[in-house]
Amino acid sequence: MRKSISSMYFVTTALLLVVSAAIMSLIQLWMAMGYFSREQQETLTEVVNIVCTRLAEEADDLQQLREEGQLRTTLERAMKLVASTSRTILYITDADGVLALTTEENKKSEGQSKLTEQTMVEAASPAGFFESGTLGGLYNDRYYTAGRAFYKNGTTEIGGYVFVSSAVQNLHIFIGDMFSGFVLSAGLMMLASSLLAIVFTNRLTTPLRRISEAAGRFGKGDFSVRVPVSGTSEMAQLAETFNDMAHNLETIDSSRASFMGNIAHELRTPMTSIKGFIDGMLDGTIPPELQQRYLGLVSQEVGRLTRLIQNMLDISKLEAGEHRVNAQSYDIWESLVGVLSSVEQRLESQKIQLEGMNPSRTIVYADPDLIYQVVYNIVDNALKFTPEGGYLRIQVQKMGGEVKVSIRNSGQGIAPDALKFVFDRFYKEDKSRGLNKKGSGLGLHICKVLVTLCGGSIWAQSQEGEWCEFNFTLPCEPSTARKPGQGQKKNS
């Protein structure tokens, strides 16, 4: 079973919190133990110094503690007062390290316990003695112990040793209290963090759930759904991108449906005509003397179907990026002169006057074959709608890093509201797409694709009832070539 983002985020957050709390507790434990040890050393050392000063003043030799009862009683009371006040144990020996006095309740017999040589050496050093242990076996349990030697009053002769101890169990109590407080605070912190994680996770995943729901509706064919966009976070950017994708998918789906309808219409019209003509010849409706004429019409419709299918194949290859552009620097007039030479007979038969044919070397950077097809399609389209006795005008201008080519023809022109659609696939001003309407509606669309591939732009202008003009631009050199889709001029 797949885990949701919410549960994964919550589990991850919880694990991070637990690991962080564990690491923090270990660090605090280590620091607390060090702090407690230093605090105990300072406290015990201070008590040792006080006791040593008192002993140096009251007794020159601790042997007197065992021989003079009055002195022993006085010191013992003073030592017990110090021990109870500081919550420590005092352990006093003579100069030989033999126990003379202790405040420990379960003490070993006085005169029988003795310090080790190493302990006495460390206690007599300037730094004094400190350890966490049993003081060489004199204690039954582990203690923090600080000690030092004291000297007979007014001399440098060691009079004995004083050791002050605090049970290590105090550390356990300190750590236990600290750990209890830490667990309580960590628990409250994790509870608060968990609640915040749930809230923020819900806010984080809500846009994702909406996008997921929208994607599910896309899968069922509903391309109208959109995701609400709020804020400027990455999620908002994702929602905007998703909505753009949805809009593009909706446009593509609408275009596909329109494209399929247009194809069906374009194919059905000539095929219906062909079938009607042939059926008429077969059933005798068309007499034998007219059959040759109608066979010519059938041939024209077949040619129309062939051109339509070829244009559709060309568009598919161009839009799929299968056509390789072989751009090079060459004279644009080569394409213009070549196309106009090929339609010379049509110009003469329709008595169309050719204007602007003043070739002068004008270099463009484009694919000669593609531009030849662009010029041919525009000129062919112009000749279809130029009335007999009209004109066809060619103009070439260099403008900065581009060359503009204009091809104008006289005639009825294009309605203003139709100008922005003339480069769409299968677009015709005659929506009936009747038999007498010229063209398939693909030639100008192919022109737009080809010019764009060469880094230029194309648009149409018209004065309804007078003229129509198609303009396209091409770069003069590679550095000025536009990327496909950039700098496209709008139809005016």
Salt bridges, closest charged atoms under 4 A:
GLU58 OE2 - ARG54 NE 3.36
GLU76 OE2 - LYS80 NZ 3.62
ASP94 OD2 - ARG66 NH2 3.63
GLU110 OE1 - ARG72 NH2 2.99
GLU110 OE2 - LYS107 NZ 3.48
GLU157 OE2 - LYS152 NZ 3.12
ASP222 OD2 - ARG217 NH2 2.78
GLU250 OE1 - ARG226 NH2 2.75
ASP253 OD1 - ARG256 NH2 2.85
GLU266 OE1 - ARG304 NH2 3.73
GLU266 OE2 - LYS428 NZ 3.69
GLU266 OE2 - ARG433 NH1 2.63
ASP279 OD2 - LYS275 NZ 2.72
GLU301 OE1 - ARG304 NH1 3.72
GLU319 OE1 - ARG425 NH1 3.47
GLU319 OE2 - HIS445 NE2 3.07
GLU355 OE1 - ARG393 NE 2.79
ASP380 OD1 - ARG346 NH1 2.72
ASP380 OD2 - LYS384 NZ 3.24
GLU402 OE2 - ARG482 NH2 2.57
GLU469 OE1 - ARG408 NE 2.97
